[in-house]
Amino acid sequence: MKALQLTREYPPHIYGGAGVVVDQLTQALTKRMKVEVRCFGEREPTQDGVVVRGYTPWERLKADKSGEPRFAPALETLSIGLAMARDPVDADVAHAHTWYADMAGLWIRTLYRIPLVVTLHSLEPLRPWKADQLGSGYLLSSWIEKTAVEAADRVIAVSNRMRDDILTHFEADPARVVVIHNGIDPERFRRTDRREHLDRLGVKPPYVLFVGRITDQKGIFHLLEASKSLPPGVQVVLCASAPDTPEIETRLRRALTERSNVLWINEMVKHEVVVQLYSHAAVFCCPSVYEPFGIINLEAMACETPVVASAVGGILEVVVDGETGILVPPADPAALSAALTRVLDDPALGRRMGQAGRKRVEAQFSWASVAERTERVYAGAIADSRKSSGD
């Protein structure tokens, strides 16, 4: 079997959870089958034994830095998808990740007559703030996602809650929608005593850590509001970059002028840096208002750090309330502050939760098991496709 992964993000250019998933899933799948990756942007032709092809947009449709028109990135995406579909395909199954790659997957399914598997890392209908980023292009991204999902041979949801959302918002065959939780490599994310990067960055314990993109989805402004009520001497560390729009970055900069206890690390830090940040945090905070899975919570748990997170989406299937962390209502800064303060005031509780989080990661969220389940999904889609074509 050979699988073709279609994705916007792939190393070394990763800015969100979907890119992390595609990277780790690809590495795990290579132990079971041949894998080719087609992604956005120039890439070296091979990486770690994986055939990687990078694509840039047609110059006529390339979005420029002016940000106008806002729908330009959606058209740019379609031009890259056309190029992905133009190159010869010798895979048995195509696997598209996020709406950015969905149309490429659908075109490849049609042209090369192989089954399409779509993994939804989020749902456009549940991210209306994307209209601020794409303007009317949000209508196009929503249409692309809906069209691909409803035509796909299999749809992978990263949580049971997401599966429910898919069946609510799309006319997808329930028999074709399966749940496969994301995974993590517990060897790559493991508690460390090293802290030289913390000293270099000016991080001072005790601190609350946030890791994520600068977007309303991640609830970063709710955390900033909650930070006003945290105990004296507690630092809030925002490891946050990749703003959705220039406007939201401006909002963040303005808000930080009123928060002397907040340190902003405005960069995509290297792996060893984020592991140190996780390892020495008194508590990790994930205040998302929408989170289909939330792999960052697994990363924190693997580093034995307690988690305070919103009780939304897939987080409910990752963080065990009262055992590996504390769950709070979304968009509720007062509840968020109270939960963070509870962990900050009781280091023994934080240690117990952190140790329980590590055990949960090791027992239930390995990439090897994710790859095995994904291979079974591929096999089922291929068998059904051949049956329907009479092969």
C-alpha positions as CSV (number, residue, x, y, z in Angstrom):
1,M,0.0,0.0,0.0
2,K,1.1,3.6,-0.7
3,A,-0.5,6.6,0.8
4,L,-0.4,10.2,-0.5
5,Q,-0.6,12.8,2.3
6,L,-1.9,16.2,1.2
7,T,-1.4,19.1,3.6
8,R,-0.7,22.7,3.9
9,E,1.9,22.3,6.7
10,Y,4.9,20.0,6.8
11,P,8.3,20.4,8.3
12,P,10.2,22.6,8.5
13,H,7.2,25.0,8.2
14,I,4.7,24.1,10.9
15,Y,2.6,26.7,12.7
16,G,-0.3,24.7,14.2
17,G,-1.5,21.4,15.5
18,A,-2.5,20.0,12.1
19,G,1.1,20.3,10.9
20,V,2.3,18.4,14.0
21,V,-0.2,15.6,13.4
22,V,0.7,15.2,9.7
23,D,4.4,15.1,10.5
24,Q,4.1,12.5,13.3
25,L,1.5,10.4,11.5
26,T,3.7,10.3,8.4
27,Q,6.7,9.1,10.3
28,A,4.6,6.4,12.0
29,L,3.0,5.3,8.7
30,T,6.4,4.9,7.0
31,K,7.0,1.9,9.3
32,R,3.9,0.3,7.7
33,M,3.8,1.4,4.1
34,K,5.2,3.8,1.4
35,V,4.2,7.4,2.0
36,E,4.4,10.5,-0.3
37,V,3.7,14.0,1.0
38,R,2.5,17.0,-1.1
39,C,2.5,20.2,0.8
40,F,2.5,24.0,0.4
41,G,5.8,25.8,-0.2
42,E,9.2,24.8,-1.4
43,R,10.7,21.7,0.2
44,E,13.6,19.3,-0.2
45,P,12.5,16.4,-2.4
46,T,13.0,13.8,0.4
47,Q,13.0,13.9,4.2
48,D,13.5,11.0,6.5
49,G,12.9,8.5,3.7
50,V,9.6,10.2,2.8
51,V,9.1,11.5,-0.8
52,V,8.1,15.2,-0.2
53,R,6.9,17.5,-3.0
54,G,6.4,21.2,-2.3
55,Y,4.1,23.5,-4.3
56,T,3.9,27.2,-4.6
57,P,0.9,29.2,-6.0
58,W,0.4,30.3,-9.5
59,E,1.8,33.8,-9.6
60,R,-1.4,35.3,-10.9
61,L,-3.3,34.0,-7.9
62,K,-0.6,34.5,-5.3
63,A,-1.8,36.4,-2.2
64,D,0.4,39.5,-1.5
65,K,1.4,41.1,1.8
66,S,-1.1,43.9,1.4
67,G,-3.9,41.6,2.7
68,E,-6.3,42.7,0.0
69,P,-8.5,41.3,-1.3
70,R,-9.0,39.1,1.8
71,F,-10.3,36.2,-0.2
72,A,-6.9,36.0,-2.1
73,P,-5.5,33.1,0.1
74,A,-8.5,31.0,-0.8
75,L,-7.8,31.4,-4.5
76,E,-4.1,30.8,-3.9
77,T,-5.0,27.6,-2.2
78,L,-7.0,26.4,-5.2
79,S,-4.0,27.1,-7.5
80,I,-1.7,24.9,-5.3
81,G,-4.4,22.2,-5.3
82,L,-4.5,22.1,-9.1
83,A,-0.7,21.7,-9.2
84,M,-0.9,18.9,-6.7
85,A,-3.5,17.1,-8.8
86,R,-1.5,17.7,-12.1
87,D,1.5,15.7,-11.0
88,P,1.3,11.9,-11.6
89,V,-0.1,9.9,-8.7
90,D,0.8,6.3,-8.1
91,A,-0.7,6.0,-4.6
92,D,-3.5,3.6,-3.5
93,V,-5.2,6.2,-1.3
94,A,-5.1,10.0,-0.9
95,H,-5.4,11.5,2.6
96,A,-6.2,15.2,2.8
97,H,-5.7,17.3,5.9
98,T,-7.7,20.6,6.5
99,W,-9.7,22.5,3.9
100,Y,-6.4,23.8,2.4
101,A,-5.7,20.4,0.9
102,D,-9.3,19.0,0.6
103,M,-9.9,20.1,-3.0
104,A,-6.6,18.7,-4.2
105,G,-7.7,15.4,-2.6
106,L,-11.1,15.6,-4.3
107,W,-9.5,16.3,-7.7
108,I,-7.0,13.5,-7.3
109,R,-9.8,11.1,-6.3
110,T,-11.7,12.0,-9.5
111,L,-8.7,12.0,-11.9
112,Y,-6.8,9.0,-10.6
113,R,-9.8,7.0,-9.3
114,I,-8.4,6.3,-5.9
115,P,-10.2,6.6,-2.6
116,L,-10.0,9.9,-0.6
117,V,-9.7,10.0,3.2
118,V,-10.2,13.4,4.8
119,T,-9.1,14.2,8.3
120,L,-10.9,17.2,9.8
121,H,-8.7,19.0,12.4
122,S,-11.4,21.7,12.8
123,L,-14.7,22.6,11.1
124,E,-15.1,25.8,9.2
125,P,-18.8,26.1,10.2
126,L,-17.6,26.3,13.9
127,R,-14.9,28.9,13.2
128,P,-16.9,32.0,12.1
129,W,-14.0,34.3,13.1
130,K,-12.2,33.0,10.0
131,A,-14.2,35.6,8.1
132,D,-11.9,38.2,9.7
133,Q,-9.0,36.3,8.1
134,L,-10.4,35.4,4.7
135,G,-13.3,37.8,4.2
136,S,-15.7,36.3,1.6
137,G,-13.0,33.7,1.1
138,Y,-14.5,32.0,4.2
139,L,-17.5,31.2,2.1
140,L,-15.2,29.4,-0.4
141,S,-13.2,27.6,2.3
142,S,-16.5,26.4,3.9
143,W,-17.7,25.2,0.5
144,I,-14.5,23.3,-0.2
145,E,-14.6,21.6,3.1
146,K,-18.3,20.6,2.7
147,T,-17.8,19.3,-0.8
148,A,-14.8,17.2,0.1
149,V,-16.2,15.8,3.3
150,E,-19.5,14.7,1.6
151,A,-17.7,13.1,-1.3
152,A,-14.9,11.4,0.7
153,D,-14.7,7.7,1.0
154,R,-13.7,8.0,4.7
155,V,-13.8,10.9,7.1
156,I,-11.6,10.9,10.2
157,A,-12.7,12.9,13.2
158,V,-10.1,13.5,15.9
159,S,-12.6,13.2,18.7
160,N,-16.1,11.8,19.3
161,R,-17.4,15.4,19.8
162,M,-16.1,16.3,16.4
163,R,-17.8,13.3,14.8
164,D,-21.1,14.5,16.2
165,D,-20.3,18.0,14.7
166,I,-19.5,16.5,11.3
167,L,-22.8,14.6,11.2
168,T,-24.6,17.8,12.3
169,H,-23.1,20.1,9.8
170,F,-22.5,17.9,6.8
171,E,-24.5,15.3,4.8
172,A,-21.9,12.6,5.4
173,D,-22.7,8.9,5.6
174,P,-22.3,8.0,9.3
175,A,-20.7,4.6,8.4
176,R,-17.9,6.5,6.7
177,V,-17.1,8.8,9.6
178,V,-14.6,7.3,12.1
179,V,-12.9,8.6,15.2
180,I,-9.1,8.4,15.5
181,H,-7.6,10.5,18.3
182,N,-4.4,12.3,17.6
183,G,-1.3,10.9,19.3
184,I,2.0,12.0,20.7
185,D,5.6,10.6,21.0
186,P,6.2,10.3,24.7
187,E,9.9,10.1,24.1
188,R,10.0,13.4,22.3
189,F,7.9,15.1,25.0
190,R,9.3,14.1,28.4
191,R,10.0,16.2,31.5
192,T,13.5,17.7,31.6
193,D,15.5,19.5,34.3
194,R,17.3,21.6,31.8
195,R,16.3,25.3,31.8
196,E,18.9,27.3,29.9
197,H,16.3,28.4,27.3
198,L,14.0,29.7,30.1
199,D,16.8,31.8,31.5
200,R,17.6,33.1,28.1
201,L,14.0,34.1,27.4
202,G,13.4,35.7,30.8
203,V,10.9,33.1,32.1
204,K,10.6,33.1,35.9
205,P,8.8,30.5,38.0
206,P,6.1,30.1,39.0
207,Y,4.5,30.7,35.7
208,V,1.4,29.8,33.7
209,L,2.1,28.7,30.2
210,F,0.1,29.2,27.0
211,V,1.2,27.7,23.7
212,G,-0.7,28.4,20.5
213,R,-1.5,30.6,17.5
214,I,-2.7,34.1,18.0
215,T,-6.4,33.6,17.2
216,D,-9.7,34.1,18.9
217,Q,-10.2,30.3,18.7
218,K,-7.5,29.8,21.3
219,G,-9.0,32.1,23.9
220,I,-5.8,34.0,24.5
221,F,-7.7,37.2,25.5
222,H,-9.7,35.3,28.1
223,L,-6.4,34.2,29.6
224,L,-5.1,37.8,29.6
225,E,-8.3,38.9,31.4
226,A,-7.8,36.1,34.0
227,S,-4.2,37.0,34.5
228,K,-5.3,40.2,36.4
229,S,-6.6,38.0,39.2
230,L,-3.7,35.6,39.6
231,P,-1.6,35.5,42.8
232,P,1.2,38.1,43.0
233,G,4.5,37.0,41.5
234,V,3.0,34.6,39.0
235,Q,4.2,35.1,35.5
236,V,2.0,34.3,32.4
237,V,4.1,33.1,29.5
238,L,2.6,33.3,26.1
239,C,4.4,31.2,23.5
240,A,2.3,32.6,20.7
241,S,2.8,33.5,17.1
242,A,1.2,33.2,13.6
243,P,-1.5,35.7,14.1
244,D,-4.7,35.2,12.0
245,T,-4.7,38.9,11.0
246,P,-2.6,42.0,11.6
247,E,-5.6,43.4,13.5
248,I,-5.6,40.6,16.1
249,E,-1.8,41.0,16.6
250,T,-2.4,44.7,17.2
251,R,-5.1,43.8,19.8
252,L,-2.7,41.6,21.6
253,R,0.1,44.2,21.6
254,R,-2.4,46.7,23.0
255,A,-3.6,44.3,25.7
256,L,-0.1,43.5,26.8
257,T,0.7,47.1,27.6
258,E,-1.7,46.7,30.6
259,R,-0.3,43.3,31.8
260,S,3.1,43.7,33.6
261,N,3.0,40.0,34.6
262,V,2.9,38.7,31.0
263,L,5.9,37.6,28.9
264,W,5.3,37.2,25.2
265,I,7.5,34.8,23.3
266,N,6.6,35.9,19.7
267,E,8.2,33.0,17.8
268,M,7.8,29.4,16.7
269,V,10.3,28.0,19.2
270,K,12.3,24.9,18.6
271,H,11.2,21.6,20.1
272,E,13.8,21.6,22.9
273,V,12.6,25.1,24.0
274,V,9.0,24.2,24.2
275,V,9.8,21.0,26.2
276,Q,11.6,23.1,28.7
277,L,8.7,25.6,28.9
278,Y,6.2,22.7,29.5
279,S,8.5,21.0,32.0
280,H,8.9,23.9,34.4
281,A,5.5,25.5,34.2
282,A,3.4,25.4,37.3
283,V,0.4,24.9,35.1
284,F,-0.4,24.8,31.4
285,C,-3.5,26.7,30.2
286,C,-5.6,25.9,27.2
287,P,-8.5,28.4,27.2
288,S,-9.8,27.6,23.7
289,V,-13.4,28.4,22.8
290,Y,-13.2,25.8,20.1
291,E,-10.8,22.8,20.1
292,P,-11.5,19.7,18.1
293,F,-8.7,17.8,19.9
294,G,-6.0,20.0,21.4
295,I,-2.7,18.1,21.0
296,I,-0.9,20.8,23.1
297,N,-2.6,19.4,26.2
298,L,-1.1,16.0,25.5
299,E,2.3,17.6,25.1
300,A,2.0,19.3,28.5
301,M,0.7,16.1,30.1
302,A,3.6,14.1,28.7
303,C,6.0,16.6,30.4
304,E,4.1,16.0,33.7
305,T,2.5,19.4,33.8
306,P,-1.0,19.9,35.2
307,V,-3.5,21.4,32.7
308,V,-6.3,23.9,33.1
309,A,-8.4,23.9,30.0
310,S,-11.8,24.8,28.6
311,A,-14.4,22.0,28.7
312,V,-14.9,22.0,24.9
313,G,-14.6,19.6,22.0
314,G,-11.9,17.0,22.1
315,I,-10.3,18.4,25.3
316,L,-13.0,16.5,27.2
317,E,-11.5,13.3,25.8
318,V,-7.9,14.2,26.6
319,V,-8.0,16.0,30.0
320,V,-9.6,14.1,32.9
321,D,-11.2,16.7,35.2
322,G,-9.8,16.5,38.7
323,E,-7.2,13.8,37.7
324,T,-4.9,15.2,35.1
325,G,-6.1,18.8,35.3
326,I,-9.1,21.0,35.8
327,L,-11.8,21.8,33.1
328,V,-13.6,25.1,33.1
329,P,-16.4,26.7,31.0
330,P,-15.1,28.4,27.9
331,A,-14.9,32.2,27.7
332,D,-15.1,32.6,31.5
333,P,-12.0,34.4,32.8
334,A,-13.2,34.3,36.4
335,A,-13.5,30.5,36.3
336,L,-10.2,30.3,34.5
337,S,-8.5,32.4,37.1
338,A,-9.9,30.4,40.0
339,A,-8.8,27.1,38.5
340,L,-5.3,28.4,37.8
341,T,-5.0,29.8,41.3
342,R,-6.1,26.5,42.8
343,V,-3.2,24.7,41.1
344,L,-0.7,27.5,41.8
345,D,-1.6,27.5,45.5
346,D,-1.3,23.7,45.8
347,P,2.0,22.5,44.2
348,A,1.4,18.9,45.5
349,L,-1.9,18.8,43.6
350,G,-0.1,20.0,40.5
351,R,2.5,17.3,40.8
352,R,-0.1,14.6,41.3
353,M,-2.0,15.8,38.2
354,G,1.1,16.0,36.2
355,Q,2.2,12.5,37.0
356,A,-1.3,11.2,36.2
357,G,-1.2,13.1,32.9
358,R,2.0,11.4,31.9
359,K,0.6,7.9,32.7
360,R,-2.5,8.7,30.6
361,V,-0.4,9.7,27.6
362,E,1.7,6.6,27.8
363,A,-1.3,4.3,28.1
364,Q,-3.7,5.8,25.4
365,F,-2.1,8.2,22.9
366,S,0.8,6.7,21.0
367,W,1.5,7.4,17.3
368,A,2.1,3.7,16.6
369,S,-1.5,2.9,17.5
370,V,-2.8,5.9,15.5
371,A,-0.9,4.7,12.4
372,E,-2.3,1.1,12.8
373,R,-5.9,2.4,13.0
374,T,-5.3,4.8,10.1
375,E,-4.0,1.9,8.0
376,R,-7.2,0.0,8.7
377,V,-9.2,3.0,7.5
378,Y,-7.2,3.1,4.3
379,A,-7.7,-0.6,3.7
380,G,-11.4,-0.3,4.2
381,A,-11.7,2.7,1.8
382,I,-9.6,0.9,-0.8
383,A,-11.7,-2.3,-0.6
384,D,-14.9,-0.4,-0.9
385,S,-13.6,1.6,-3.9
386,R,-12.5,-1.5,-5.7
387,K,-15.8,-3.2,-5.0
388,S,-17.8,-0.3,-6.4
389,S,-15.6,-0.1,-9.5
390,G,-15.9,-3.8,-10.2
391,D,-12.2,-4.5,-9.7
